[in-house]
Amino acid sequence: MEVSDHAGMEKTYRLVLSRSDTALVAWSDPEELETVKRNFLVKKLGLTEADGLDAGIEAVGAKLKGVNRKSRLTVYYLLAEHFGKLGQFK
């Protein structure tokens, strides 16, 4: 992880991370994952269903298996990394 990628993403999502009700992703909630897909993957990263959004979410879920409290910043970082979009946060 490059420092500039992480720092840029942290700056972008500072407000979201500061609120306890939005700082974590409720991974077991299908509506939450749909929100991540729609608001982050589609709106922020500019991806479409053709990019394999569900497969990307599953891949990140596998990486975070066993982590009970999934930080939104970590989830977003791993998704951006998975889809080769970290450069958007520099």
C-alpha positions, 0 to 999 in steps of 0.5 A, spaced: 500 500 500 502 506 498 502 512 503 499 517 498 493 512 496 491 511 503 492 518 505 488 520 499 482 515 500 482 517 508 482 524 506 476 523 501 472 519 506 474 523 513 467 525 514 464 518 513 470 515 518 469 520 523 461 517 525 461 511 528 454 509 524 458 509 518 465 507 519 464 500 519 461 496 513 456 491 516 458 485 511 452 480 513 447 485 511 445 485 503 443 492 503 449 495 506 453 491 500 448 493 495 450 500 498 457 499 497 456 497 490 452 502 488 455 508 492 462 506 491 464 502 486 459 505 481 458 512 483 465 513 485 470 508 481 465 509 475 465 501 474 459 497 471 456 490 473 460 488 467 466 489 471 464 483 476 462 488 482 459 482 486 466 478 484 470 483 487 466 484 493 466 476 494 474 477 493 474 482 499 470 479 503 474 473 503 481 477 504 477 480 511 474 473 513 475 473 520 475 480 521 469 482 525 469 489 525 470 491 517 473 498 517 469 502 511 476 505 509 479 498 509 474 495 505 474 501 500 481 500 499 481 493 498 476 494 493 479 500 489 486 495 489 482 489 486 479 493 481 485 497 479 483 504 481 487 506 487 490 512 482 483 515 483 485 517 490 492 520 489 
